[in-house]
Amino acid sequence: MTKSNTATYIVTGISALAYLALAYTTPRTDFTQLLVLFAVAFGCYLYLINSRFPVWYGIGAAVVFRLLFLFAAPALSDDYFRFIWDGRLLAAGVNPYLHLPQSFISGDAPPVAGLTTALYQQLNSPHYYSIYPPVSQAVFWVSAELFPNNLWASVVVMRVVLLLAEAGSMLLLLRLLRKMALPDKHVLLYALNPLVILELVGNLHFEALIIFFLLLSLLQLYYQRYVFSGIAFGLAIGTKLVPLMFLPFLLRRLGPRKFLLFGGAAGGTVVAVFYPLLSMEVIRHIFQSLDLYFQKFEFNASIYFLLRWIGYKLAGFNIIWILGPLLSLATLLIIVWLAAKRRLGSIRRLVGYMAAALTIYLFLATTVHPWYLTTLLALTTMSRFRFAVVWSGLAILSYAAYQTTSNTENMGLIMLEYTLVFLWLLVELYLYRQRKRHLITEEEVRDKTGKA
């Protein structure tokens, strides 16, 4: 056994211990412990992705790290209580989009087994209609059907689904990297990333399913299987609505005729998964919740927080009701402009612009929870850009907000996070342009030499 192998095994073991401590002994209110353990895990991650060992060892370690969370309650997020709530509604044959949770407690809606006052008190959004799309709801339903009265067992069921999705994403990402002639080991940038491990399998966030379906769609697109690609893309939308922003780039890449096949399959899939739960009342409730999201929720933002500060100086109050819709419109216009301006001749270039669109969306968003970055990290793994890796290490600073019951954000830490992310991205963009100019110069020299 060489010294490098010994060091790799030791670092892997330290990582495992850090994840165990994060899973079973670290409440989100203990920010100091969370930060120290995450820093240890992230330091080990940086060592491993820069070490030499078989890629399958890294993938195996990534799966084991996720398995360590299997029986833990999600420590950093309470969203899963709403997952349980919606799942129990579906198991009872009740549409989760129709009623506010408080309706079942106040008696305005018929009682449903398992919807107790204790569970209601754990919900972080009891006054909002559910916004989780049907593919996510299907997982909630399965967990409630299998274990109608056991919250912990339902959590384990959902975690197994997300773990399987993550394993599938690693394999799909490996296939895509090979098709793009990129090193296999780039898959470990995603597979071993502590934020991905902690937030997706650890804290039960369904970006794991979005990433799996997106990567599956891209791989099918590589083989020009437009219908299968569209179905996978439709399932990604049916998990969360974020992939809708990628449609302008797909239209640009495929052209009208091929996009009809792709878009028809995607649209048909979306209709198929939404239809059983859809009605005019449900549509109205969903739009009410989305409207509240863009005009009320704010967390760990960058440009929005700067504009909000200016708004306070000028107007004397929070103008999120103006800034939220305006920034969303700006995101849409920039994405459409990019799609209209740029040629997307390859899948790798398409992925690059999908990552650019998601970056713009996150920079202009009013709410950027750490797990929102995981999709961006998966996409940038298929590029030369590593700012998402840096961001994934710094986003943990946003959890400083949970040290107090009022969830007050530490603006100093948020400024630190985004200053470093913006600087890193600017440097990478500069180096990218330099490489591009160098390649163009080399091509011009070859052309002149050939003519001579």
Backbone hydrogen bonds, N-H to C=O, Kabsch-Sander energy under -0.5 kcal/mol:
donor,donor_aa,acceptor,acceptor_aa,energy
6,T,2,T,-2.3
7,A,3,K,-2.5
8,T,4,S,-2.2
9,Y,5,N,-2.4
10,I,6,T,-2.3
11,V,7,A,-2.7
12,T,8,T,-2.3
13,G,9,Y,-2.2
14,I,10,I,-2.4
15,S,11,V,-2.4
16,A,12,T,-2.2
17,L,13,G,-2.1
18,A,14,I,-2.3
19,Y,15,S,-2.5
20,L,16,A,-2.3
21,A,17,L,-2.2
22,L,18,A,-2.3
23,A,19,Y,-2.4
24,Y,20,L,-2.3
25,T,21,A,-1.9
28,R,75,A,-1.0
30,D,27,P,-1.5
31,F,29,T,-1.4
34,L,30,D,-2.2
35,L,31,F,-3.0
36,V,32,T,-2.3
37,L,33,Q,-2.5
38,F,34,L,-2.5
39,A,35,L,-2.4
40,V,36,V,-2.1
41,A,37,L,-2.5
42,F,38,F,-3.0
43,G,39,A,-2.5
44,C,40,V,-2.3
45,Y,41,A,-2.0
46,L,42,F,-2.4
47,Y,43,G,-1.9
48,L,44,C,-2.6
49,I,45,Y,-2.6
50,N,46,L,-0.7
50,N,47,Y,-0.6
51,S,48,L,-1.6
53,F,51,S,-0.7
57,Y,54,P,-1.0
58,G,54,P,-1.4
59,I,55,V,-2.3
60,G,56,W,-2.3
61,A,57,Y,-2.5
62,A,58,G,-2.3
63,V,59,I,-2.1
64,V,60,G,-2.3
65,F,61,A,-2.7
66,R,62,A,-1.5
67,L,63,V,-2.2
68,L,64,V,-1.5
69,F,66,R,-1.6
70,L,67,L,-1.8
72,A,69,F,-1.8
81,F,78,D,-1.3
82,R,79,D,-1.2
83,F,79,D,-1.3
84,I,80,Y,-2.3
85,W,81,F,-2.3
86,D,82,R,-3.0
87,G,83,F,-2.5
88,R,84,I,-2.4
89,L,85,W,-1.8
90,L,86,D,-2.3
91,A,87,G,-2.4
92,A,88,R,-1.2
93,G,90,L,-1.7
94,V,89,L,-3.1
98,L,95,N,-1.4
99,H,95,N,-0.6
102,Q,126,P,-1.1
103,S,100,L,-1.7
104,F,100,L,-0.6
104,F,101,P,-1.3
105,I,101,P,-0.8
106,S,102,Q,-2.6
107,G,103,S,-0.9
108,D,103,S,-1.1
109,A,103,S,-1.9
115,L,112,V,-1.9
116,T,114,G,-1.6
120,Y,116,T,-2.4
121,Q,117,T,-2.2
122,Q,119,L,-1.3
123,L,119,L,-0.5
123,L,120,Y,-1.4
128,Y,125,S,-1.5
130,S,96,P,-0.7
135,V,238,G,-2.4
136,S,238,G,-0.8
137,Q,133,P,-2.1
138,A,134,P,-2.4
139,V,135,V,-1.2
140,F,136,S,-2.0
141,W,137,Q,-2.7
142,V,138,A,-2.2
143,S,139,V,-2.2
144,A,140,F,-1.9
145,E,141,W,-2.8
146,L,142,V,-2.4
147,F,143,S,-1.7
150,N,147,F,-0.7
151,L,149,N,-0.6
154,S,150,N,-2.0
155,V,151,L,-2.1
156,V,152,W,-1.9
157,V,153,A,-2.1
158,M,154,S,-2.2
159,R,155,V,-2.5
160,V,156,V,-2.3
161,V,157,V,-1.9
162,L,158,M,-2.3
163,L,159,R,-2.5
164,L,160,V,-2.4
165,A,161,V,-2.1
166,E,162,L,-2.4
167,A,163,L,-2.4
168,G,164,L,-2.3
169,S,165,A,-2.4
170,M,166,E,-2.1
171,L,167,A,-1.7
172,L,168,G,-2.6
173,L,169,S,-2.9
174,L,170,M,-2.0
175,R,171,L,-2.1
176,L,172,L,-2.5
177,L,173,L,-2.5
178,R,174,L,-1.8
179,K,175,R,-2.1
180,M,176,L,-1.8
181,A,178,R,-1.2
182,L,177,L,-3.1
186,H,183,P,-1.6
187,V,184,D,-2.1
188,L,185,K,-1.6
189,L,186,H,-1.4
190,Y,186,H,-0.6
190,Y,187,V,-0.8
191,A,187,V,-2.9
192,L,188,L,-1.9
193,N,190,Y,-1.1
197,I,193,N,-2.3
198,L,194,P,-3.0
199,E,195,L,-2.7
200,L,196,V,-2.1
201,V,196,V,-0.6
202,G,197,I,-2.0
203,N,198,L,-0.8
204,L,200,L,-0.6
205,H,199,E,-0.7
205,H,200,L,-1.2
208,A,205,H,-1.3
209,L,206,F,-0.8
210,I,206,F,-1.6
211,I,207,E,-2.9
212,F,208,A,-1.8
213,F,209,L,-2.6
214,L,210,I,-2.8
215,L,211,I,-2.6
216,L,212,F,-2.3
217,S,213,F,-2.4
218,L,214,L,-2.5
219,L,215,L,-2.3
220,Q,216,L,-2.3
221,L,217,S,-2.1
222,Y,218,L,-1.9
223,Y,219,L,-1.3
224,Q,221,L,-1.5
225,R,220,Q,-2.8
226,Y,224,Q,-1.3
229,S,225,R,-2.6
230,G,226,Y,-2.3
231,I,227,V,-2.3
232,A,228,F,-2.2
233,F,229,S,-2.3
234,G,230,G,-2.6
235,L,231,I,-2.0
236,A,232,A,-1.7
237,I,233,F,-2.1
238,G,234,G,-2.1
239,T,236,A,-0.9
240,K,236,A,-2.0
244,L,241,L,-1.9
245,M,242,V,-2.0
246,F,243,P,-2.0
247,L,244,L,-1.5
249,F,246,F,-0.6
250,L,246,F,-1.8
251,L,247,L,-2.5
252,R,248,P,-2.0
253,R,249,F,-2.5
254,L,250,L,-2.6
255,G,251,L,-2.4
258,K,254,L,-0.6
259,F,255,G,-2.3
260,L,256,P,-1.5
261,L,257,R,-1.1
262,F,258,K,-2.4
263,G,259,F,-4.0
264,G,260,L,-2.1
265,A,261,L,-2.1
266,A,262,F,-2.7
267,G,263,G,-3.2
268,G,264,G,-2.5
269,T,265,A,-2.0
270,V,266,A,-2.5
271,V,267,G,-2.6
272,A,268,G,-2.4
273,V,269,T,-2.4
274,F,270,V,-2.1
275,Y,271,V,-2.6
277,L,274,F,-1.6
278,L,274,F,-0.7
278,L,275,Y,-1.3
283,I,279,S,-2.6
284,R,280,M,-2.1
285,H,281,E,-2.2
286,I,282,V,-2.7
287,F,283,I,-2.3
288,Q,284,R,-1.9
289,S,285,H,-2.2
290,L,286,I,-2.5
291,D,287,F,-2.5
292,L,288,Q,-2.2
293,Y,289,S,-2.1
294,F,290,L,-2.2
295,Q,291,D,-1.4
296,K,292,L,-1.6
297,F,292,L,-0.9
297,F,293,Y,-0.7
299,F,366,T,-2.3
303,I,363,F,-1.3
306,L,302,S,-1.6
307,L,303,I,-2.5
308,R,304,Y,-2.9
309,W,305,F,-2.0
310,I,306,L,-1.9
311,G,307,L,-2.5
312,Y,308,R,-2.4
313,K,309,W,-1.9
314,L,310,I,-2.2
315,A,311,G,-3.5
316,G,311,G,-0.9
316,G,312,Y,-1.0
317,F,311,G,-0.5
322,I,319,I,-1.7
323,L,319,I,-2.7
324,G,320,I,-3.0
326,L,322,I,-1.9
327,L,323,L,-3.0
328,S,324,G,-1.8
329,L,325,P,-2.5
330,A,326,L,-2.6
331,T,327,L,-2.2
332,L,328,S,-2.2
333,L,329,L,-2.6
334,I,330,A,-2.4
335,I,331,T,-2.3
336,V,332,L,-2.5
337,W,333,L,-2.4
338,L,334,I,-2.6
339,A,335,I,-2.5
340,A,336,V,-2.2
341,K,337,W,-2.0
342,R,338,L,-2.3
345,G,343,R,-0.6
350,L,346,S,-2.2
351,V,347,I,-2.8
352,G,348,R,-1.9
353,Y,349,R,-2.0
354,M,350,L,-2.1
355,A,351,V,-2.4
356,A,352,G,-1.9
357,A,353,Y,-2.4
358,L,354,M,-2.2
359,T,355,A,-2.3
360,I,356,A,-2.4
361,Y,357,A,-2.4
362,L,358,L,-2.3
363,F,359,T,-2.5
364,L,360,I,-1.7
365,A,361,Y,-0.8
368,V,299,F,-2.9
372,Y,369,H,-2.1
373,L,370,P,-1.7
374,T,371,W,-1.2
376,L,372,Y,-0.6
377,L,373,L,-2.4
378,A,374,T,-2.1
379,L,375,T,-2.1
380,T,376,L,-2.7
381,T,377,L,-1.1
382,M,379,L,-1.5
383,S,380,T,-1.5
389,V,386,R,-0.5
390,V,386,R,-1.6
391,W,387,F,-2.7
392,S,388,A,-2.3
393,G,389,V,-1.2
393,G,390,V,-0.5
394,L,390,V,-1.4
395,A,391,W,-2.3
397,L,394,L,-2.1
398,S,395,A,-1.9
399,Y,396,I,-1.6
400,A,397,L,-1.7
401,A,398,S,-1.6
402,Y,399,Y,-1.4
403,Q,400,A,-1.4
404,T,401,A,-0.9
407,N,404,T,-1.3
411,M,409,E,-0.9
414,I,410,N,-1.9
415,M,411,M,-2.5
416,L,412,G,-2.0
417,E,413,L,-2.6
418,Y,414,I,-2.5
419,T,415,M,-2.4
420,L,416,L,-2.1
421,V,417,E,-1.9
422,F,418,Y,-2.8
423,L,419,T,-2.3
424,W,420,L,-2.4
425,L,421,V,-2.5
426,L,422,F,-2.5
427,V,423,L,-2.3
428,E,424,W,-2.3
429,L,425,L,-2.6
430,Y,426,L,-2.2
431,L,427,V,-2.6
432,Y,428,E,-2.3
433,R,429,L,-2.2
434,Q,430,Y,-2.2
435,R,431,L,-2.4
436,K,432,Y,-2.2
437,R,433,R,-2.6
438,H,434,Q,-2.3
439,L,435,R,-2.4
440,I,436,K,-2.3
441,T,437,R,-2.5
442,E,438,H,-2.3
443,E,439,L,-2.1
444,E,440,I,-2.2
445,V,441,T,-2.3
446,R,442,E,-2.3
447,D,443,E,-2.4
448,K,444,E,-2.4
449,T,445,V,-2.6
450,G,446,R,-2.6
451,K,447,D,-2.1
452,A,448,K,-2.3
